[in-house]
């Protein structure tokens, strides 16, 4: 069953991440169980599948880091 997350919640989470980060540095994601992290990961898998004509299926995020630059980069 997919968790439905509204766009406002994702934006709020990203703004919190931006406020707490050090520009350019990688650091662990504080709450890997945050449903917004799953939304980001599902999007990444979906885009990968489109670009590579693959059929990977998202299961779960087990660890991750983030980097604050002109936005946020994620390693999941």
C-alpha distances in whole Angstrom, upper triangle without the diagonal:
4,7,9,13,16,19,21,19,19,23,24,22,24,27,27,27,30,32,31,32,35,36,36,35,31,30,27,24,24,21,19,16,16,13,15,16,12,13,16,15,13,16,18,17,17,20,21,20,22,25,25,24,22,18,17,13,12,11,13,16,18,21,23,26,26,30,31,33,33,30,27,27,24,24,21
4,6,9,13,15,18,16,15,19,20,19,20,24,24,24,26,28,28,29,32,33,32,32,29,27,25,21,22,19,17,14,14,10,12,13,10,9,13,13,10,13,15,14,14,17,19,18,20,23,23,23,21,18,16,13,11,11,12,14,17,20,20,23,24,27,28,30,30,26,24,23,21,22,19
4,6,10,13,15,12,13,16,17,16,18,21,21,21,24,26,26,27,30,31,31,30,27,26,23,20,20,16,15,12,11,7,9,11,9,8,12,13,11,13,16,16,16,19,20,20,22,24,25,25,23,20,19,15,13,13,12,14,17,19,19,22,22,25,26,28,28,24,22,22,20,21,18
4,7,10,12,10,11,14,15,15,17,19,20,20,23,25,25,26,30,30,31,30,28,27,24,21,21,18,17,14,12,9,9,12,10,9,12,14,12,13,16,17,16,18,21,21,21,24,26,25,24,22,20,17,15,16,15,16,20,21,21,23,23,25,26,27,27,23,22,22,20,22,20
4,7,8,7,7,11,11,11,13,16,16,17,19,21,22,23,27,27,28,27,25,24,22,18,19,16,15,13,11,7,7,10,10,7,11,13,12,12,16,17,16,18,21,21,22,24,26,26,25,23,22,19,16,17,16,16,19,20,20,21,20,22,22,24,24,20,19,20,18,20,19
4,5,6,7,9,10,11,13,15,16,17,19,21,22,23,27,27,28,28,26,25,24,20,20,18,18,16,13,10,9,13,13,10,12,15,14,14,17,19,18,19,22,23,23,25,28,28,27,25,24,22,19,20,19,19,23,23,22,23,21,23,22,24,23,19,19,20,20,22,21
4,5,5,6,9,10,11,12,14,15,16,18,20,21,25,24,25,26,25,24,23,20,20,18,18,18,14,12,9,13,13,10,11,15,14,13,16,18,17,18,21,22,22,24,27,27,27,25,24,22,20,21,20,20,23,23,21,22,20,21,20,21,20,16,16,18,18,21,20
4,5,5,6,9,10,11,12,14,15,17,19,20,24,24,25,26,25,24,23,20,19,18,19,18,14,13,11,14,15,13,14,17,17,16,19,22,21,21,24,26,26,27,30,31,30,29,28,26,23,24,22,22,24,24,22,22,20,21,20,21,20,16,17,19,19,22,22
4,5,5,6,9,10,11,12,14,15,17,19,22,23,24,24,23,22,20,17,16,14,15,14,11,10,8,11,13,11,12,15,16,16,18,20,20,21,24,25,26,27,30,30,29,28,26,24,21,21,19,19,21,21,19,20,18,20,19,21,20,16,16,18,17,20,20
4,5,5,6,9,10,11,12,14,16,17,20,20,21,22,20,19,18,14,15,13,14,14,10,9,6,9,10,8,9,12,13,12,15,17,17,18,20,22,23,24,26,27,26,25,23,22,18,20,18,16,19,19,17,17,15,17,16,18,17,13,12,14,14,17,16
4,5,5,6,9,10,10,12,14,15,19,19,20,21,20,19,19,16,16,16,16,17,13,13,9,12,14,12,11,15,16,15,17,20,20,20,22,24,24,25,28,29,29,28,26,25,22,23,21,19,22,21,19,18,15,16,15,16,15,11,12,14,15,18,19
4,5,5,6,9,10,11,13,15,18,19,21,21,20,19,18,15,15,14,16,16,12,12,10,12,15,14,14,17,18,18,19,22,23,23,25,27,28,29,31,32,32,31,29,27,24,24,22,20,22,21,19,18,16,17,15,17,16,13,13,16,16,20,20
4,5,5,6,9,10,11,12,16,17,19,18,17,16,15,11,11,10,12,12,9,10,7,9,12,12,11,14,16,16,17,20,21,21,23,26,26,27,29,31,29,29,26,24,21,21,19,17,19,17,15,15,13,14,13,16,16,12,11,14,13,16,16
4,5,5,6,9,10,11,14,14,16,16,15,14,14,11,12,12,13,15,11,12,9,10,13,12,11,14,16,15,16,19,20,20,22,24,25,25,27,29,28,28,26,24,21,22,20,17,19,17,15,13,11,12,10,12,12,9,8,11,11,15,15
4,5,5,6,9,10,13,14,16,17,17,16,16,14,14,14,16,17,14,15,12,14,17,16,14,18,20,19,20,23,24,23,25,28,28,28,31,33,32,32,29,28,25,26,23,21,22,20,18,16,13,13,11,13,12,9,10,13,14,18,19
4,5,5,6,9,12,14,16,16,16,14,14,12,11,12,14,16,13,14,12,13,17,16,15,18,21,20,21,24,25,25,27,29,30,30,32,34,33,33,30,29,25,25,22,20,21,19,16,15,12,13,11,14,14,12,11,14,14,18,18
4,5,5,6,10,11,13,12,12,11,11,9,9,11,12,15,12,14,12,12,15,15,14,16,19,18,18,22,23,23,24,27,28,28,30,32,31,30,28,27,23,24,20,17,19,16,13,11,9,9,8,11,12,10,8,11,11,14,15
4,6,5,8,9,11,12,12,12,13,12,12,14,16,18,16,17,14,14,18,18,15,18,21,20,20,23,24,23,25,28,29,28,30,33,32,32,30,29,26,26,24,20,22,19,16,13,10,9,6,9,9,7,7,11,12,15,17
4,6,9,10,13,13,14,13,15,13,13,15,18,20,17,19,17,17,21,20,19,21,24,23,23,27,28,27,29,32,32,32,34,36,36,36,33,32,29,29,26,23,24,21,18,16,13,12,9,11,12,11,11,14,16,19,20
4,7,10,12,11,12,10,12,11,10,13,16,18,16,19,17,16,20,20,19,21,24,23,23,26,28,28,29,32,33,32,34,37,35,35,32,31,28,28,25,21,22,19,16,13,11,11,9,12,14,12,11,14,15,17,19
4,6,9,8,9,8,10,10,11,14,16,19,17,20,17,16,20,20,18,20,23,23,22,25,27,26,27,30,31,30,32,35,34,34,31,30,27,27,24,21,21,18,15,11,9,8,6,9,12,11,9,11,13,15,17
4,6,6,8,9,12,13,14,17,19,22,21,23,21,19,23,23,21,22,26,25,24,27,29,28,28,32,32,31,33,36,35,36,33,32,29,30,27,23,23,19,16,13,10,8,6,8,12,12,11,12,14,16,19
4,6,9,11,14,15,16,19,20,24,22,24,21,20,24,23,20,22,25,24,23,26,28,26,27,30,31,30,31,34,34,35,32,32,29,30,27,24,24,21,17,14,11,7,5,5,9,10,10,11,14,16,19
4,7,10,13,15,17,20,20,24,23,25,22,20,23,23,20,21,24,23,21,24,26,25,25,28,29,27,29,32,32,33,30,31,28,29,26,23,23,19,16,12,10,6,6,5,9,10,10,10,12,14,17
4,6,10,12,14,18,18,22,21,23,21,19,22,23,20,20,24,23,21,24,27,25,25,29,30,28,30,33,32,32,30,30,27,28,25,21,21,17,14,10,8,6,7,8,12,12,11,10,12,12,16
4,7,9,12,15,15,19,18,21,19,16,19,20,17,18,21,21,19,21,24,23,23,26,28,26,27,30,29,30,26,27,24,24,21,17,17,13,10,6,5,5,7,10,14,13,10,9,9,9,12
4,7,9,12,12,16,16,19,17,15,18,20,17,17,21,21,20,22,25,24,24,27,29,28,29,32,30,30,27,26,23,23,20,16,15,11,9,5,6,7,9,12,16,14,11,11,10,10,12
4,6,9,9,13,13,16,15,12,15,18,16,15,19,20,18,20,24,24,23,26,28,28,28,31,29,28,25,24,21,20,17,13,12,8,6,4,6,9,12,15,18,16,13,12,10,9,10
4,6,6,10,10,13,12,9,12,14,13,13,17,17,17,19,21,22,22,25,26,27,27,30,28,27,24,22,19,18,15,11,11,8,6,5,6,9,11,15,17,15,11,11,9,9,9
4,6,9,9,13,12,11,14,16,15,16,19,20,20,22,24,25,25,28,30,30,31,33,31,30,26,25,21,20,16,13,12,10,9,9,9,12,14,17,20,17,14,14,12,13,13
4,5,6,9,10,9,11,14,13,14,17,18,19,20,22,24,24,26,28,29,30,31,29,28,24,22,19,17,14,11,11,10,10,10,11,15,16,20,21,18,15,16,13,14,12
4,6,8,9,7,9,12,11,11,14,16,16,17,20,21,21,23,25,26,27,28,26,24,21,19,15,14,10,7,7,7,7,9,11,15,17,20,22,19,15,15,11,11,9
4,6,8,7,8,11,12,12,14,16,17,18,20,22,22,24,26,27,28,29,26,24,21,18,15,13,9,8,9,9,11,13,14,18,20,23,24,21,18,17,14,15,12
4,5,6,7,9,11,11,13,15,16,18,19,21,22,24,25,27,28,29,27,25,22,19,16,15,11,10,12,12,12,13,14,17,18,21,22,18,16,16,14,15,13
4,5,5,7,9,10,11,13,15,16,17,19,20,21,23,25,26,27,24,22,20,17,14,13,11,10,13,14,14,16,16,19,20,22,23,19,17,17,15,16,14
4,5,5,6,9,10,11,13,14,15,17,18,20,21,23,24,25,24,22,20,18,14,14,12,11,14,14,13,14,13,16,17,19,19,16,13,14,12,14,13
4,5,5,6,9,10,11,12,14,15,17,18,20,21,22,24,22,21,18,16,12,12,10,8,11,10,9,11,11,14,15,18,19,15,12,12,9,11,9
4,5,5,6,8,10,10,12,14,15,16,18,20,21,22,19,18,15,12,9,9,7,7,10,11,11,14,14,17,19,21,22,18,15,15,12,12,10
4,5,5,6,9,10,11,12,14,15,17,18,20,21,19,18,15,13,10,12,11,10,14,15,14,15,15,18,19,20,20,17,14,14,12,14,12
4,6,5,6,9,10,11,12,14,15,17,18,20,18,17,15,14,11,13,11,10,13,13,12,13,12,14,15,17,17,14,11,11,9,11,9
4,5,5,6,9,10,11,12,14,15,16,18,16,15,12,11,8,9,8,7,11,11,10,12,13,15,17,19,19,16,13,12,9,9,7
4,5,5,6,9,10,11,12,14,15,16,14,12,10,9,6,9,9,10,13,14,14,16,16,19,20,22,22,19,16,15,13,13,11
4,6,5,6,9,10,11,12,14,15,14,13,12,11,9,12,13,13,16,17,15,17,16,18,19,20,19,16,15,13,12,13,12
4,5,5,6,9,10,11,12,14,13,13,11,11,9,12,12,12,15,15,13,15,14,16,18,19,19,16,14,12,10,11,10
4,6,5,6,9,10,10,11,9,9,7,7,7,10,11,12,15,16,15,17,17,19,21,22,22,20,17,15,13,13,11
4,5,5,6,9,10,10,9,9,8,9,9,12,14,15,18,19,18,20,20,22,23,24,23,20,19,17,15,16,14
4,5,5,6,9,10,10,11,10,12,12,15,16,16,20,20,19,20,19,20,22,22,21,19,17,15,15,15,14
4,5,5,6,8,7,9,8,11,11,15,16,16,19,19,18,19,19,20,22,22,22,20,18,16,15,14,14
4,6,5,5,4,6,7,9,11,14,16,17,20,21,20,22,22,24,26,26,26,24,22,19,18,17,16
4,6,5,7,9,10,12,14,18,20,20,23,24,23,24,24,25,26,26,25,23,22,20,19,19,19
4,6,8,11,12,15,16,20,21,21,24,24,23,24,23,24,25,25,24,23,22,19,19,19,18
4,5,9,10,13,15,19,21,21,23,24,23,24,24,25,27,27,27,25,24,21,20,19,19
4,7,10,13,15,19,21,22,25,26,25,27,27,28,30,30,29,28,26,24,23,22,21
4,6,9,12,15,18,19,22,23,23,25,26,27,29,30,30,28,26,23,21,20,19
4,6,10,13,16,18,20,22,22,25,26,28,30,31,31,28,26,24,22,20,18
4,7,10,12,14,17,18,19,22,23,25,28,29,29,26,24,21,19,17,15
4,6,10,12,15,17,18,21,22,25,27,29,29,26,24,21,19,17,14
4,6,9,12,14,15,18,19,22,25,26,27,24,21,19,16,15,12
4,7,10,13,14,18,20,23,26,28,29,25,22,20,17,16,12
4,6,9,11,15,17,20,23,25,27,23,20,18,15,13,10
4,6,8,11,13,17,20,22,24,21,17,15,12,10,6
4,7,11,14,17,20,23,25,22,19,17,13,11,8
4,7,11,14,17,20,23,20,16,14,10,8,6
4,7,10,14,16,19,16,12,10,7,5,4
4,7,10,13,16,14,10,8,6,5,7
4,7,10,12,10,7,6,5,6,9
4,6,10,8,6,5,6,8,12
4,7,6,5,7,9,12,15
4,5,6,8,11,14,17
4,7,9,13,16,19
4,7,10,14,16
4,7,10,13
4,7,10
4,6
4
